[in-house]
Amino acid sequence: MKTIEKHYDFVVVGGGMSGICAAISAARNGVKTAFVHDRPVLGGNASSEVRVGVNGAGRTTPVAFKNAIESGVILELMLRNKKVNPQYSFNVMDNVSWEMVIEEKNIDLYLNTSMQTAHVENNKIVSIDAFQNTTWKTFRLYADLFADNTGDANLAYESGADWTMGREGKDVYGESLAPDVSDNHTMGSTILYTARDTGKPVKFTRPSWAYEITDDILGRRNVHEVSNGYWWVEVGGDDLNTIENAEDIRDELLKYAYGAFDYVKNSGKFPHAENYALDWIGSVPGKRESRRVYGDYVLNQNDIDAARIFDDAVAYGGWSMDDHTIGGIRAKWEAHKKGHGSVWNPVDDLYTIPHRCIYSRNIENLYVGGRCLSVSHMALSSTRVIGTCAVIGQAIGTSAAIAKKYGIMPRQVNEHISELQQLLLKDDAFLPGIETKDSEDLISNTKCTITASSYKEGAEPHKANGAYARRIEEEENKWISQPMSKDGEWLQVQFDKPTKINEILLRFDPNFSKYFATRITDSKRNNEEMQAELVRDYKIELIKDCKVLKEILVDDNFVRVNHHKFDSITCDTVKIIVLKTYGDESARIDDIRIYAQ
């Protein structure tokens, strides 16, 4: 069989949300990228094959942080999905993810393609071999930089990167929540299902091969809705290794999932389930934990407890340290009688993730993201959720752009960390404690005044151009108008003298405290057309001597970040007129930047 050779700047292996964000952010910053995924659809655990909601620091349970939902590439994807997929279909979301990837001219996408071998010389990956099972083609992909977003750290493993698997004891990092002694145990995997209301009674007979679920097996685990499966249908991490025994785990999970639905239908405790029939059951388990790759730093519980703001922060988290019971549903009653299959150890504030955690310590050109991150088991119990993995992915792709720019390896990007952080912020990432310092923004670096038609106290016009582009605790870092008039509300920037410009960047408010991701649970769905606070229709006027030189009209906007580029125009005033939101009474602009590139 002939091997097809291709050359790239960057190869990303693994097409979950972390891989998607890594590939897109690299491509948008000029990096020619190969994106390799072994499944027919993108999204990983958030795809139609597994159907896990995109949770992160703005978590839904047990308590949510305000203003903490992730921005950047993952927010762009979620807002696009919300607009075109109000029915919350995971199958439609698959294609939203695919659409965003194929729109990028610097990405070559290889679906149904399994990475098989890594060729390594002098502690650097030279190329990988990958087989595409739909075309029966083998590819050899060369690059200067590689990223492992496979979840199981398969590329890291094949290349000889240092890795670990299991739980560290208290003596390793001094973590109070760690077990007394290190072991090989991990959290397990889950298969979900969906059921639909048929409008008439439907019988269900448990298959002979499925397990019977009893109250003793359930313990205090919660049957929260009859229309979907349950995260606590979990197997693996005990005597079943989540990689080596993955097929056995899948078979066991099917037996327990069917048993769980049988309990809902036939225990007599859920009479409203009478009309429900199984509609879909997953064939790909959602995995929580396997290999983790060692970087130059290992994030651990102590960093999370201290809410550390690292000097080299490139991402952030905030989900509880959600440490699942070893063995999952197979665990003895005594193992979970005080909880519900998991212990939600509190995370009291947002914490950051350092750049030193997103690359291998011994394979010099290998980035690691998603669940492969350089973290302890306890830290992984927080960082493993999809929203957090996504912003780590954006950090990887953006770091790869810095590495390409200077012709360096990931470790050397630490010498350019401020540049990396500012590029992440410009691309709409959020880094707690890291302020925007935009040397190219004319508003920040020339004489001008910002005024508005009206404003609310604490949300004055000048706050639309500041160090942060979202609310931080009680501080509104945005302009908010009084209730809108029929002609809309406006914000304008007036320069001290006529100024040549050719780009305007606007960031609108999607409400970073309102969860709106596609998820399997009916009761958690946000049924608004879009986030009410988001600007829908607006107009930009470029003015000189009170004369409008150029007008840009935008109808039906559905994204937070809007880039407007045009031929250079000399003007003295830029006026943004918000004509309509998706329901909120006030106009909101989180950020405005003006450039003369």
Salt bridges, closest charged atoms under 4 A:
ASP9 OD2 - LYS404 NZ 3.40
ASP38 OD1 - HIS37 ND1 3.88
GLU49 OE2 - ARG39 NH2 2.71
GLU76 OE1 - ARG28 NH1 2.82
GLU99 OE1 - ARG80 NH1 2.74
GLU103 OE2 - ARG80 NH1 3.02
GLU104 OE2 - ARG28 NE 2.89
ASP108 OD1 - LYS32 NZ 3.61
ASP129 OD2 - HIS119 NE2 2.99
ASP129 OD1 - ARG140 NE 2.72
ASP152 OD2 - LYS287 NZ 2.96
ASP152 OD1 - ARG371 NH2 3.79
ASP162 OD2 - ARG361 NE 2.94
GLU168 OE2 - ARG292 NH1 3.01
ASP180 OD1 - LYS170 NZ 3.23
ASP183 OD2 - ARG167 NH2 2.58
ASP215 OD2 - LYS269 NZ 2.84
GLU234 OE2 - ARG288 NH1 3.46
GLU234 OE1 - HIS324 ND1 2.69
ASP238 OD2 - ARG330 NH2 2.96
ASP239 OD1 - ARG330 NH2 2.69
ASP251 OD1 - ARG250 NH1 3.09
GLU252 OE2 - LYS255 NZ 3.54
ASP262 OD2 - ARG206 NE 3.24
ASP279 OD1 - ARG196 NE 3.20
GLU289 OE2 - ARG292 NE 3.93
GLU289 OE2 - HIS377 ND1 2.79
ASP296 OD2 - ARG411 NE 2.77
ASP303 OD1 - ARG308 NH1 3.09
ASP312 OD2 - ARG356 NE 2.79
ASP322 OD1 - HIS324 NE2 3.39
ASP322 OD2 - ARG384 NH2 2.87
ASP323 OD1 - HIS377 NE2 2.86
GLU419 OE2 - LYS405 NZ 2.53
ASP428 OD1 - ARG507 NH1 3.11
ASP428 OD2 - ARG560 NE 2.93
GLU440 OE1 - LYS426 NZ 3.38
ASP441 OD2 - ARG593 NH1 3.29
GLU460 OE1 - LYS463 NZ 3.97
GLU474 OE1 - ARG471 NH2 2.92
GLU475 OE2 - LYS463 NZ 2.74
GLU476 OE2 - ARG471 NH1 3.39
GLU476 OE1 - LYS478 NZ 3.21
ASP487 OD2 - LYS486 NZ 3.60
GLU503 OE2 - HIS563 ND1 3.47
ASP509 OD2 - LYS478 NZ 3.22
ASP509 OD2 - ARG588 NE 3.31
ASP522 OD1 - ARG525 NH1 3.41
GLU528 OE1 - LYS514 NZ 3.25
GLU529 OE2 - LYS83 NZ 3.40
GLU529 OE1 - ARG536 NH1 3.21
GLU533 OE2 - LYS514 NZ 3.76
GLU541 OE2 - LYS539 NZ 3.75
GLU551 OE1 - LYS539 NZ 3.88
ASP556 OD1 - LYS83 NZ 2.81
ASP556 OD1 - ARG536 NE 3.35
ASP584 OD2 - ARG588 NH1 2.52
GLU585 OE2 - LYS456 NZ 3.98
ASP590 OD2 - ARG560 NH1 2.83
ASP591 OD2 - ARG507 NE 2.90
ASP591 OD1 - ARG593 NE 3.14
